[in-house]
Amino acid sequence: MSGKSHEVEVEIVTTQRIRILGVDERSPDKLAWCAFTYGCNRIFWSNGYLLCLEVLEKAFEYEVEKGFFPIAQLCYAKFPNYTHIYEVSRGMQIPVVDVSDMLVYRKIVEAIQALKR
C-alpha cells in the first residue's frame, strides 16, 4: 500500500418510479403453479398478498436510461398468513420470501389495494 488515502463516494439511489405493464389477480394455487412451471425459483409475500413478478433482463438498464423500473407482469393473490414454502402439488414446492419489510414491495401492495377500491 502506498500510504495514499483513496476517497470513495457511495451514493444510494433508490427506485423512484415503477411501471407495471400487466396485473392480474389469481388464486394462490394458480399463481404458484404458474411461477413453478415458468421456472421462478421463489414467490414473494407482503402484507397479506402472494406476489409473482416478471421482470425482463433489461429492466435495470431501462431504469437508468428512462427513469423508471418496468415490471412486465405482476400476478397477485390474497394470502393472509405467511408460510416459508408453498406446496404447489404433491412433491412440488416453491419457496415464499417475506418481503413485507421492503419499501418497493410495500408500495406494490399499496398499488394493488388502490386498484381494488
C-alpha positions as CSV (number, residue, x, y, z in Angstrom):
1,M,0.0,0.0,0.0
2,S,1.3,3.4,-0.9
3,G,0.0,5.2,2.1
4,K,-2.3,7.5,0.0
5,S,-5.8,7.5,1.1
6,H,-8.4,6.9,-1.6
7,E,-11.7,8.8,-1.5
8,V,-14.7,6.6,-2.0
9,E,-18.0,8.1,-2.7
10,V,-21.1,6.0,-2.0
11,E,-24.4,7.1,-3.4
12,I,-27.6,5.3,-2.7
13,V,-30.1,5.9,-5.4
14,T,-33.4,4.2,-4.8
15,T,-36.0,3.4,-7.4
16,Q,-38.3,6.4,-7.8
17,R,-40.9,5.0,-10.2
18,I,-42.1,1.6,-11.1
19,R,-44.4,0.9,-14.1
20,I,-46.3,-2.4,-14.1
21,L,-47.4,-3.2,-17.6
22,G,-49.8,-6.1,-16.7
23,V,-51.5,-7.0,-13.5
24,D,-53.8,-10.0,-12.7
25,E,-55.4,-11.3,-9.5
26,R,-55.2,-15.1,-9.3
27,S,-55.8,-17.8,-6.9
28,P,-52.8,-18.8,-4.7
29,D,-52.8,-22.3,-6.4
30,K,-52.7,-20.9,-9.9
31,L,-50.1,-18.2,-9.1
32,A,-47.8,-20.8,-7.5
33,W,-48.3,-23.3,-10.4
34,C,-47.6,-20.6,-13.0
35,A,-44.5,-19.5,-11.1
36,F,-43.2,-23.1,-10.7
37,T,-43.8,-24.1,-14.3
38,Y,-42.3,-20.8,-15.6
39,G,-39.1,-21.6,-13.7
40,C,-39.3,-19.0,-11.0
41,N,-37.2,-20.1,-8.0
42,R,-39.4,-18.2,-5.5
43,I,-42.5,-16.1,-5.0
44,F,-43.0,-13.2,-2.6
45,W,-45.3,-12.4,0.3
46,S,-46.1,-8.9,1.5
47,N,-48.8,-7.7,3.8
48,G,-51.3,-10.4,3.0
49,Y,-50.5,-11.0,-0.6
50,L,-48.6,-13.5,-2.6
51,L,-46.7,-11.8,-5.5
52,C,-45.1,-13.1,-8.6
53,L,-43.3,-10.5,-10.8
54,E,-41.9,-11.0,-14.3
55,V,-39.0,-8.6,-14.7
56,L,-37.3,-8.6,-18.0
57,E,-33.5,-8.8,-18.2
58,K,-33.1,-5.2,-19.5
59,A,-35.2,-3.7,-16.7
60,F,-32.3,-2.3,-14.8
61,E,-30.8,-0.7,-17.9
62,Y,-34.1,0.7,-18.7
63,E,-34.4,2.3,-15.3
64,V,-31.1,4.0,-15.8
65,E,-31.9,5.2,-19.3
66,K,-35.6,6.1,-18.9
67,G,-36.0,6.8,-15.2
68,F,-38.4,4.1,-14.2
69,F,-38.3,0.4,-13.4
70,P,-40.6,-1.7,-15.7
71,I,-42.3,-4.9,-14.4
72,A,-43.7,-6.8,-17.4
73,Q,-46.3,-8.7,-15.4
74,L,-47.5,-8.8,-11.8
75,C,-49.7,-11.6,-10.5
76,Y,-51.0,-11.4,-7.0
77,A,-53.3,-13.5,-4.7
78,K,-54.8,-12.7,-1.3
79,F,-52.9,-14.8,1.2
80,P,-53.3,-13.6,4.7
81,N,-50.7,-15.8,6.5
82,Y,-47.1,-16.1,5.6
83,T,-45.6,-19.5,5.1
84,H,-42.0,-20.4,4.1
85,I,-43.0,-22.9,1.5
86,Y,-46.0,-23.2,-0.8
87,E,-47.0,-26.7,-1.8
88,V,-47.7,-26.4,-5.5
89,S,-48.6,-30.1,-6.0
90,R,-47.5,-33.4,-4.4
91,G,-43.7,-33.2,-4.1
92,M,-43.6,-29.8,-5.8
93,Q,-42.8,-26.8,-3.6
94,I,-41.8,-23.2,-4.2
95,P,-40.2,-21.0,-1.5
96,V,-42.0,-17.9,-0.4
97,V,-39.9,-14.9,0.7
98,D,-41.3,-12.5,3.2
99,V,-40.6,-9.0,1.7
100,S,-43.1,-7.1,3.8
101,D,-40.3,-5.0,5.3
102,M,-39.1,-3.9,1.9
103,L,-40.3,-0.5,0.7
104,V,-40.7,-1.4,-3.0
105,Y,-42.9,-4.4,-2.3
106,R,-45.0,-2.5,0.3
107,K,-45.6,0.2,-2.4
108,I,-46.6,-2.5,-4.9
109,V,-49.2,-3.9,-2.4
110,E,-50.5,-0.4,-1.9
111,A,-51.0,0.0,-5.6
112,I,-52.8,-3.4,-5.8
113,Q,-55.1,-2.2,-2.9
114,A,-55.8,1.1,-4.7
115,L,-56.8,-0.8,-7.8
116,K,-59.4,-2.7,-5.8
117,R,-61.1,0.5,-4.4
